[in-house]
């Protein structure tokens, strides 16, 4: 079974860090409950307003993407982004080479 890793990165408005952290953590728990894909939240070294959510071992990409979109909307994550910033999603899969 193919497993996917989702990397979601974005820049948070500096004044919104505490509120954004609470909202992101709640959204991650909701996604994990719906899909089983637990998340990690990383902060760029020397650039703490650049955040990355990592979701690994995703097997049903459609269900995962619906759950993620729903959680992002429910917890209003775009409200905490820096001016002009967007959430960017990259999807990776392990090499199938033997």
C-alpha positions in Angstrom: 0.0 0.0 0.0 1.4 3.4 -1.0 1.9 5.8 1.8 2.1 9.6 1.3 3.7 12.3 3.4 2.1 15.8 3.3 4.2 18.9 4.1 2.1 22.0 4.7 4.1 25.2 5.2 3.1 28.8 5.8 4.1 32.1 7.5 2.2 33.2 10.6 1.6 36.8 11.4 4.0 37.5 14.3 1.3 39.0 16.6 -0.8 35.9 16.1 1.6 33.2 17.2 -0.1 32.1 20.4 -3.6 32.0 18.9 -2.4 30.4 15.7 -0.6 27.7 17.7 -3.8 26.8 19.6 -5.8 26.7 16.3 -3.3 24.6 14.5 -3.0 22.1 17.3 -6.8 21.7 17.4 -6.9 21.2 13.7 -4.2 18.6 13.8 -6.0 16.6 16.5 -9.2 16.8 14.4 -7.3 15.5 11.3 -5.7 12.7 13.3 -9.0 11.6 14.7 -10.6 11.5 11.3 -7.8 9.9 9.3 -5.3 8.4 11.7 -2.5 10.6 10.3 -0.8 12.2 13.3 1.0 15.5 12.7 4.2 17.1 13.7 4.5 20.9 13.8 7.9 22.3 13.0 9.2 25.9 13.2 12.0 27.1 10.9 15.3 27.6 12.8 16.0 31.4 13.1 12.6 32.1 11.5 10.0 31.2 14.0 7.1 32.6 12.0 7.6 30.0 9.2 5.7 26.8 10.2 5.5 23.4 8.7 2.9 20.7 9.5 4.1 17.2 8.6 1.6 14.3 8.1 3.1 10.9 7.4 1.7 7.5 6.5 -1.4 8.9 4.7 -3.0 6.1 2.7 -6.3 7.6 1.6 -5.3 11.0 0.0 -8.9 12.0 -0.8 -10.2 11.4 2.8 -7.1 13.1 4.2 -7.4 16.2 2.0 -11.1 16.5 2.8 -10.4 16.2 6.6 -7.5 18.7 6.4 -9.6 21.3 4.4 -12.5 20.9 6.9 -10.2 21.4 9.9 -8.4 24.4 8.3 -11.8 26.0 7.7 -13.3 25.1 11.1 -10.3 26.5 13.0 -10.0 29.5 10.6 -6.3 28.9 10.1 -6.0 31.4 7.2 -6.9 34.2 9.7 -3.5 33.7 11.4 -1.4 33.9 8.2 1.0 36.8 7.6 -0.2 39.4 5.0 0.1 37.9 1.5 0.9 34.4 2.8 -0.8 31.2 1.8 -0.7 27.6 3.0 1.4 25.6 0.6 1.1 21.8 0.4 3.7 19.4 -1.0 3.0 15.7 -1.2 5.8 13.1 -1.2 6.0 9.3 -1.6 8.8 7.0 -0.8 10.9 5.7 -3.7 9.6 2.5 -5.2 13.1 1.5 -6.3 14.5 -1.7 -4.9 
